Amino acid sequence: MTLTEYLNQTEPLRKPTVIVDEKEYNVVFTYKAANGEVRKRVCFKSKNNLLAGIEYCLIGSRFYTTDRDGNPKSASCFKILTSN
């Protein structure tokens, strides 16, 4: 399901896989964690109340919800397609 389809659901599915295009989010900044993992703090380019103002942590192709310090907390339903 695309991000647009996800946001326009009339009968929301529980835990769908939502494919996000790189044009649909902004990378706020990128950093390397202590374990060497590259993490990106991102926010969606959406005014929808479900996403507006919420930051996610992008690790590889998976978005994670974050704790108040911006650390990854839980895998979200959002992911990006990779060429791998």
N, C-alpha and C positions, 0 to 999 in steps of 0.2 A: 504494500500500500504506500502511496506517496504521502508527503506531508500535507498537501492540500486535501487529499481524500481523508486523511486522519482528522484534520480540523473540521471537515464538513460532515462528519458522520452524524446521522440522525439516531442511530441505535449503536452506540459505541461498543466496539469489541474490547475484550479484556486482553491486555498484553499482546497487541498485534506487533508485527515487525514493520517499522515505518522507515522507508528508504528516503534519505535526505540528500538533496543535491547541494553541492558546494556553494551555489548561488543563494541558498536559503539560510545561511548562517555567516556570522562574522567571527573571526578568530581575534579574541581580545589580546591574548598573549600566549607565547609558547615557552615552555620550560622543561628542563630535564630533571626528573625525580632522582632521589638518592640511589635508586636501583638502576639508573640509567635509562629508564623509560621516558620517552618523549610524550609530554602531555600538553594539550591545548585547552585553554579556557575559552569557551565559545558562547555566543548568544544568538538566538534565531532572529532573522529579519522579519518579524511578525508583530502585528499589533493585536493579535488574538490574545485574549486574557489567559489562555492556557499556557502560553509561552512568553508573553511580554515581560521583559525584565528579569527573566530567570537565566542564570548561567549554568552551563553544563561543562563537564570535563570530557574532552575527546581523546581517547587512547586508541591508537590504531584506527579501526573503522567503527568503534562502538562509543556511543555517548553515555556518560554516567551522570547521575544526579550528584550533587556535591554537598558536603557539610558546610558549616558557616565559614570555614577557612578556605574553601575552594578545593578541598581534597575529594577524590572520587569516593562515593558512598555506595550507590547501587546502580547496576546496569539498567539503562532506560530502554524503552521500546525503539529508540531511534538509532539508526546506523547509516553509514555511507557505503556505497558500492566501491569495491576496490578492484584493480585490474589483476590482483594476485589470485 
